[in-house]
Amino acid sequence: MNNYCIFALNIMRIDFTKTYLSDLYEDKVRKYKEYKSNPQLVKQYIKTINKLKSITKIEQLYQIKSLNYEKKVGDLEEISAVWVNKQYRILFREIATDPEDLVIDLLEIEEFSKHYEK
């Protein structure tokens, strides 16, 4: 008789708040001039989103040093950020879908932009 252990890993859910963010993730860049001419940037974006999807708890983002995870302050107080490369970052909100549990299980991707660009 075989005994099997099944582990249910709760991978992070990702929601994109803007169409272009999901299009970039699905590599549908033809209509976005800025990204169409930079396929390496799109690959880095997809790779970074995949890293976000692979975590099971938000604390793991601190362990992936290349992301430079940070919680923003000031005007962006409820926003967190990770770096895609030295120039671009992804801004997102951390959402606990069960308010009683307080476990972050959803990331809402808000923006993909150059740092310091308004």
Long-range contacts (C-beta under 8 A, 24 or more apart in sequence): 9-56, 10-56, 10-105, 11-53, 11-54, 11-55, 11-56, 12-52, 12-53, 12-54, 12-55, 12-56, 12-104, 12-105, 12-106, 12-107, 13-97, 13-105, 13-106, 13-107, 14-49, 14-52, 14-53, 14-106, 14-107, 14-109, 15-106, 15-107, 15-108, 15-109, 16-108, 16-109, 17-108, 17-109, 17-110, 18-110, 18-111, 20-112, 21-109, 21-111, 21-112, 24-112, 25-49, 41-84, 41-85, 41-88, 44-84, 44-85, 44-88, 45-84, 45-88, 45-90, 45-112, 48-82, 48-83, 48-84, 48-90, 49-90, 49-109, 51-82, 52-82, 52-90, 52-92, 52-107, 57-103, 57-104, 58-94, 58-104, 79-110, 84-112, 87-114, 87-115, 88-112, 88-113, 88-114, 88-115, 89-113, 89-115
